[in-house]
Amino acid sequence: MSAPISQAFRCMDAVARRGSVRKAAESLHLTAAAVHQQILNLEEHVGVPLFDRLPRGMQLTAAGEIVLAAVRRAQRDYDQALAQVADLRALRRGHVSVGAPQSSAETLLPGVIARIRVRHPGLRFDVRTGNGETLLRWLANGEVDLAFCLQRRAPPGVEKLRGWRQQLGVVVPPSHEVARHPSPIKLRHCLEWPLALPAPDMELRLIAEQVAARERRVLEPEVETTSVAMIRALVRAGGMVSLLLRENVADDVGAGTLCWIPLTDPAARAEVALYQRAGQSPGAGIGILVECLDDAFSALVPA
């Protein structure tokens, strides 16, 4: 056991694992007499024998199995508590490396990281941007701790940690005709105006192209860019519309400078996910990031 609760329980566990006092004593770097005395003291305290003394060694009695199971449960709880305390200490100087799409790095993540740093100013972040395939490759190669992207089949060595539902919508100024269009809004209602869209290799463009393909439409944007900030500026200036997620325009919608209207085309529904390396035990920093992402996506749900 990694951090024994008592010497007596440590000796009991070692004897149970190795089947003899001598072997247990060797593993614990104690004398056989010392280990035997600890077992006797424990049996006296419990009031019944914990081991059967057999010609070939020591074997737990029924009572011994009950006591040892309880001890091991307590030990696991204790070890977990120590790990949580270590995580809390690490938050003062911890580091989380995240791979994310350019759009999320511009809009969603700044607010999430700012809220985390209010509570944990010592936690440092490294954010790298790329498309989904690149982000998952970085994660599998150990170049980032987490990858945030559209949900997809994870490569070997990578597993999904958490997912959030998303909806593609049309973005227009409040005075635009589309903003006054009776619901529901479909992609075909938006294509008569000039489009400003994310670049072809971006996650956002992938969703838009899936909707267009499903509706047998072709997207012919007049402006393509990797900058969501530029798209928002073009739409605010009037004359252009775009197709974005609510997270991309939440601040503008809150300020009343843009309108975001969800598309009701079936393919407009998507899910973004946070991925980690398979078998990785999320530390406290990652847990706090997930919690704040949960809060951020809850706040994005339209009233």
N, C-alpha and C positions, 0 to 999 in steps of 0.2 A: 504493500500500500504506500502511496506517495507521501502522506502526511499523517502518521498513525495517531489515533486519539489517545491511546495508552499503550504502555509497554506490554501489559498483559494481553490485550487484544491483538497486538502485533505478533506476539509469540503464538497465540492460538491460531491465527490465520496462517502463519508459516508452517506450523505443525500439520494443520489440515491440508495444506497444499502439497507438502513433501512427504507426509506419512510417517515421519519419525522425528523424535526430539533432536537426535544428533544432526540430521540434515538441516533441520530448521535452525539449529544453533549455528551451523556453519554459514548459512545464508545471512544470518543476522549479526554475525561476528560477535557472538556471545558464547559462554560456556554452556554445555548441555545441562549442567546442574542449575544454572540460572534460568534457562528456559523451562525446565521441569518444575521449578519452584513457582514460576509465574502461572503455569497451568494449574498446579495444586491450589494456589491462592484463589484463582478464578473459580475453580470448582467448589471450593469452600464457600465463596461468596454466593454462588448461584444455588448451592445446596444439593446438586446432583452431579454425577460424573458427566463430563463433556466429551470424553474419549473412551473408547474401548481399547484396552491394552492387549494387542494380539501378538502372536509369535513373530509375525512379519512387520509389525509396526503399529502405528496409532491410527484409529479410525473414529470419526465423529459418531457420537450417539445421536439419537433423535433430538434430545435436548441440545446437544452441541450444534446440530444443524440449524436449529431455531435461533440460538444465540449468535452464531456466526453470520447468518443471513441478516440479522438485525444490525450487527456491527458493520457489515459491508455496506448496507444501505446508508447508515449514518456516516460512514467514511466517504461515500460518493457525494452525499449532501455537503459534507465539510469541504471536499475538494472543489465542488462547484462553487461554493461560497468564496473560497480563496481565489478561484478564477475570476469571479465577478468583481471582487475587490481589486484584483490586478488590472482588470479592464478599466475600472474607474480611475485607477492611478494613470493608466496609459492614456486616458482621454486628455490629460493635462499636456501631453506632448505627442499625441497619436497622429497618424497619417493615413488618409484614405485616397487611393488612386482610382478615378472613375473615367471610363470611356463613354461618351455620349454623342448623339447627333449634334451637328452644328446648331440646329434650330432650338433644341432643348438647352444647349449651353448658353444661348443668347437670351432665352426667355424664362424657362422654368427653374433651372438650377441656381442662378444667382440669388433668387429669393430664398430658396431652400437652404443654401449654404449660409446666407446672411443670418437666417433664424438660428441655425445650429451654432454659429459662432457667438451669438449673444449668450447662449447657455454654456458653451464650451470653447472659450477663446483660444485654448491651446491646441485644438484639433486642426490639423493642416490638410488641405485638399490639393490634389493634382488632377486637373480635368483635361483630357485629350479628346479631340473630336474626329469623327470619321463616320462612314456608313456602317450599317449593321454587321456585314460580313467582316469588315476590318476590325470592328470593336470586339467581336467574338474571337477572332484570331489573336488579337492582343491579349485577351483574357486567358485563352488556352495556353499561350506562350509565357504567361506570368508577367506581362508588361503592365497590366492594370489589375486592380483588385476586384473591380466590378465593371460590368458592361450594361448600359441602359439603351435599349433599342426596341424596334418592333419585334413582337414575338415571332419566333421561327424555330425550326429544328436546331437544337443545340449540337455543336460538334462534340466529338469525344473529349471527355475531361471537363465538360462545362454543364452546369445545371441551372434551372430557373429558380430564383429565390423568391420573387414576388411579381405579380402582374397587375396592370390597371387598364380598364376599358377606356377607349378613346373614340372620338367621333370626328370625322372630317366635316368641315363646314365652309360656307362661302363667307368671305370677308368683304364688306363694302362700307363706304361712309354712311352715316345715318340718313343722309338726304337721298341716297341712291334708290332707284326704282325697285331693285331687288329687295331692299329693306322693307318695302311696302307690299311685297308680293304675298298673296294669301298662302298660308301653309297648306300642304307641305311643300318644301323646296327640294327639287331634284337637280342633278347636274345639268340636264338639258335646259333648265331655266336660266342658267348662268353663262352659256357659251356665246351669246350674241354680243357680249362686251369684251374689250381687250383684257387678256389674262396676264397677270404677273405671277409666275410660279417658281417654286424651288427648282434648283438645277436637277438634271436627270438622275444623278447618282445619289441624291438625298433621300432619306427615309420618307419625308413628306411627299415627295414626288411619286414614290412607289405606291402610296395609298391612292393618290389622285389618279394614277394610271390604271390601277385596279378597278376603280369606279368607272372610268371611261371605257375600259375594255368590256366590262360587264354590260354597259349600256350601248355598246357598239358605237362609241363616239371617239373622236380623235382630238386630243388636246393640242392646240397650236398657240402657245403663249407668245406674246410680243416681247416679254422680258423674262429671262431666266437668270437666277442668281442664287448663290449659296448663302446670301445674307437675308435672313428673315426681317431684320431691321429695315433693309432697303425695300422689301415688299410692303411692309406696313406703311412706310413713307409714301410709296407710289400710290397705294390705295387711298391714304388720307388726302393726297393731293387731288383726288377725283379723277374719274374717267376710266379707272382700271378696277378689276375685281381679282380676288385670289381665292385659293383653296388651302386652308390651314386648319390646324387643331386649335381648340379653344385655349390651350396653354400658351400658344404662340402670340395671342392677342389679348390676354386677360387684362393687362394694365390699360390698354387702349379702350377696351370695352367698359372697364370700370370708370375711366375718365370721360366716356361718352364720345370719343373721337372716332370709333369704329364700331360696326355691328358685326357680330358673328352669328350666323344662322345655320344650324345643323342640317346637313344633307340627309334626306330620308332614303337615298339609294341603299340597298342592302350591303353593297361592298364598301360603303363609307364607314362601316364600323370596323374598328381595329383594336388591338391590344398591344400595349407596350409592356416590356418586362425588364426586370433587373436580374442579371445573371452573375453567377459566381463560379469559381472552380469547384468541380465535384468533390464532395467530402470536406470542403472547407468549413470550419466552424466560425460563423460570423462573430467578430469582436464587437465590443460596445459601440465603437465608432460607426460600424456598418449598421448596427441595429438602430442607432439614432438617425442615420440617414434614411433608412426605410420608414421609420416612424414619421419623419418630416415629409417624405414623399407621399405617404398616406394622407397626411393633413392637406398637402398642396392639392392633390387630386380630388379630395373631398370638397375643397373650396371651389373647384372648377365646375362642379355639377351645377347646371343652370337651375335657378330657382323656379 
